[in-house]
Amino acid sequence: MTEKVLSNNQAVVAGEIVSDFVFSHEIFGEGFYMVDLLVNRLSDATDVIPLMVSDRLIDVEQSHIGQRIEARGQFRSYNKHEEAKNRLILSLFVRELDVLEEDEEPPHPNQIYLDGYICKTPVYRVTPLGREISDVLLAVNRAYGKSDYIPCICWGRNARFASKLAVGEHVAIWGRIQSREYQKKLENDEVINRVAYEVSVSKMECLE
């Protein structure tokens, strides 16, 4: 059961650690820490992806800023209650971690595969420049009856395909994890900068 569930959410990212480890929580004596990984895109842009790492995988007491690693695991979500609302928090839960050699270039610096269910009606739109986009929220089952809710963004032909999907449809998605900065306006008209995380879809297909 567990292995089957784990195979429906597989991600690998490689890049440079750009923060110190910050304690998140502890389960049965195993500590989990958050750290930010800078990942290069094929263009000149970069993504900063939050990793959740066990203290059994790396020495979290030391600073690893500047170190290049490859991390494999699952893209997970949880609801954080703040400002009287729930906010979806996303991170890569790391199961395996390797330190990269100085000149080592990993073949897949950022890729993800998800097998899940459409849990919200996709939102299709066209930008002022004529680019087609669909926002998809995918529910990916986890062991022990839990699920992760992963925002995905589709472009062009994939956007048109996604716009026709109904809630509950079973789909597979291939793509990459990306970060995106945006501004949020608070009730007192204060504007704060935030970062959203999502899967940029390169391929999508129905499984049933």
C-alpha positions in Angstrom: 0.0 0.0 0.0 2.6 2.5 1.1 4.9 1.9 -2.0 2.0 2.3 -4.4 1.0 5.6 -2.8 4.6 6.9 -2.8 5.0 6.3 -6.6 2.2 8.8 -7.4 4.3 11.8 -6.2 7.9 11.8 -7.3 10.2 14.9 -7.5 13.9 15.6 -7.9 15.5 19.0 -7.7 19.2 20.0 -7.8 20.8 23.3 -6.9 22.5 25.5 -4.3 21.5 25.8 -0.7 20.9 29.5 0.0 19.7 29.5 3.6 20.5 27.9 7.0 18.3 25.0 8.3 15.3 26.1 10.4 13.6 23.7 12.8 10.1 22.7 11.7 8.9 19.8 13.9 9.9 16.5 15.5 8.3 13.0 15.1 9.5 10.1 17.2 12.8 11.8 18.0 13.5 12.6 14.3 13.9 16.3 13.7 12.7 18.0 10.4 14.1 21.3 9.2 13.3 23.7 6.4 16.0 25.0 4.0 15.8 26.9 0.7 17.3 25.5 -2.6 18.1 27.8 -5.5 17.4 25.9 -8.7 18.3 27.2 -12.2 15.8 27.1 -15.1 16.8 26.5 -18.7 16.4 30.3 -19.1 18.3 32.8 -16.9 15.6 32.7 -14.3 15.8 30.7 -11.1 13.4 29.2 -8.6 13.9 29.0 -4.8 12.3 25.8 -3.6 11.7 25.0 0.1 12.9 21.6 1.2 11.9 19.8 4.4 14.8 17.6 5.4 15.3 15.1 8.2 18.3 15.6 10.6 19.2 12.0 9.7 20.1 13.0 6.1 22.4 15.9 6.8 24.1 17.7 9.7 21.6 20.5 10.2 23.8 22.1 12.9 26.3 23.2 10.3 25.7 26.0 7.7 25.6 24.5 4.2 25.0 27.7 2.3 26.7 27.5 -1.1 26.7 23.7 -1.1 25.2 22.0 -4.2 22.9 19.1 -3.6 20.4 16.8 -5.4 17.2 16.0 -3.4 14.6 13.4 -4.2 11.2 13.1 -2.5 7.6 14.2 -2.6 6.0 17.6 -3.1 3.7 18.0 -0.1 1.2 20.5 1.3 -0.4 21.4 4.6 -2.8 24.1 5.8 -1.4 26.8 8.0 -4.0 28.8 9.9 -3.1 32.6 9.8 -5.0 35.8 9.6 -8.3 33.9 10.3 -7.8 31.9 7.1 -6.0 28.7 6.0 -3.0 29.2 3.8 -1.6 26.3 1.7 2.1 25.7 2.5 4.1 23.7 0.0 7.6 22.1 0.3 9.6 19.2 -1.1 9.7 16.4 1.6 13.2 15.0 1.0 13.7 11.2 1.2 17.2 11.1 -0.4 19.9 13.7 -0.5 23.2 13.7 -2.3 26.0 16.3 -2.3 27.1 17.2 -5.8 30.7 17.4 -6.9 31.9 20.9 -7.9 31.6 20.3 -11.6 28.8 17.8 -11.5 25.7 18.7 -13.6 22.7 16.5 -12.7 20.7 15.4 -15.8 17.3 16.4 -14.2 17.7 19.5 -12.1 14.0 20.0 -11.6 11.3 17.5 -12.5 8.1 16.1 -11.0 5.5 13.4 -11.7 2.1 13.5 -10.0 -0.8 11.1 -10.3 -3.9 12.6 -8.7 -7.5 13.9 -9.0 -8.9 17.2 -10.1 -10.4 18.7 -6.9 -11.4 22.1 -8.1 -12.9 23.3 -11.4 -9.9 24.4 -13.5 -9.7 28.2 -14.2 -8.9 29.0 -17.9 -7.8 32.5 -18.9 -6.0 34.3 -21.7 -3.4 36.9 -20.9 -3.3 40.4 -22.6 -0.5 39.0 -24.8 -2.8 36.1 -25.9 -1.1 33.4 -23.8 -3.5 30.6 -22.7 -3.3 29.5 -19.0 -5.3 27.1 -16.9 -4.9 26.8 -13.1 -5.5 23.3 -11.8 -5.6 22.1 -8.2 -4.6 18.4 -7.9 -5.3 16.1 -4.9 -2.6 13.5 -4.6 -3.2 10.7 -2.2 -0.7 9.9 0.5 -0.4 7.0 2.9 -2.8 6.6 5.8 -5.7 8.4 4.2 -4.0 11.8 3.8 -3.8 13.9 0.6 -1.6 16.7 -0.7 -3.2 19.5 -2.7 -0.8 20.7 -5.4 -1.5 23.9 -7.5 -0.5 23.3 -11.1 -0.3 25.8 -14.0 -0.8 24.7 -17.6 0.0 26.6 -20.8 -1.2 26.6 -24.4 -2.4 23.2 -25.6 -2.3 21.8 -22.0 -4.3 24.8 -20.8 -7.1 24.0 -23.3 -7.0 20.3 -22.4 -7.2 21.1 -18.7 -10.1 23.6 -19.1 -12.3 20.7 -20.2 -11.5 18.5 -17.1 -14.2 18.0 -14.5 -13.8 17.7 -10.7 -12.9 14.1 -9.8 -11.1 13.2 -13.0 -7.9 11.1 -12.6 -4.9 12.6 -14.4 -1.1 12.3 -14.5 1.1 15.4 -14.7 4.8 15.8 -15.6 6.5 19.1 -15.1 8.7 21.1 -12.8 8.3 22.9 -9.4 8.5 26.7 -9.7 8.4 29.7 -7.3 6.5 32.9 -8.1 6.6 36.2 -6.3 3.3 38.1 -5.9 1.9 41.0 -3.8 -1.0 40.4 -1.3 -3.1 43.3 -0.1 -4.1 43.1 3.5 -7.3 44.5 5.1 -5.6 47.6 6.3 -4.4 48.3 2.7 -0.9 47.2 3.5 0.8 45.3 0.7 3.2 42.4 1.5 5.4 40.4 -0.8 4.8 36.6 -0.8 6.0 33.6 -2.8 3.7 31.0 -4.3 4.9 27.5 -5.3 3.3 25.5 -8.1 3.9 22.8 -10.7 4.5 24.1 -14.2 3.0 21.4 -16.4 4.8 20.2 -19.5 2.6 17.1 -20.1 -0.8 16.0 -18.9 -3.0 13.0 -19.6 -6.1 11.3 -18.3 -5.6 8.0 -16.6 -9.3 6.8 -16.7 
